[in-house]
Amino acid sequence: MAAAETEGSASLLRVTTVRGRILDEEGKPLIGATVLQKGSFYGVSTDAKGEYSLRVPANQPVTLQYGYGGYTDEEVHVKGGTTANMTLVPRQKEAKVKKHRWFIF
C-alpha cells in the first residue's frame, strides 16, 4: 500500500511546461500580459516578444487564464507540454451613460 501512495505522490510532483505567445488583434506581441493557472497562485508574464513559459502538472488538464489591461480576458484548457498561443482583443467600450453633476451650495 505504501508503494501505491508513493507512486501517487510522485505523479503529483511531475511537471511539464506550457509555452506560447500572446498577441493583440493586429498580431503584435503583448508585453507584460499575464498567464495564470486557474485555481492556483502560479502565473507568469510575457516577455518583449509576447512569449511565456509556465510549468504545470504533467498529464493533467489545466485551465490557463490570459489577461492584459484593456483587453478581454480569455481561458483555455490545455495539457502540459503543449503550445498555447492566444490572441486577445480589446474590450468593447460600454455605452456612454449620461453623467449627472451635483453641485454643493
QUIDAVEN-V568092 format. One record per pair of residues at least 24 apart in sequence whose C-alpha atoms are under 6 Angstrom apart, sorted by the first residue. I is the first residue (numbers start at 1). GAP is how many residues later the second one is. D is the distance in whole Angstrom. If there is no record, write none. Layout:
i: {I/I}
gap: {GAP/GAP}
d: {D/D}
//
This chain:
i: {14/14/15/15/15/16/16/16/16/16/17/17/17/17/17/18/18/18/18/18/18/19/19/19/20/20/20/20/20/21/21/21/22/22/22/22/23/24/24/25/33/33/34/34/35/35/36/36/37/38/38}
gap: {43/44/41/42/43/39/40/42/64/65/37/38/39/63/64/35/36/62/63/64/65/33/34/64/31/32/63/64/65/29/30/64/28/63/64/65/64/63/64/64/34/35/32/33/30/31/28/29/27/25/26}
d: {6/5/5/4/5/5/6/5/5/6/5/4/6/6/5/6/5/6/5/5/6/6/4/5/6/6/5/5/5/5/4/5/5/6/5/6/5/5/5/5/6/5/6/5/6/5/6/5/5/5/6}
//
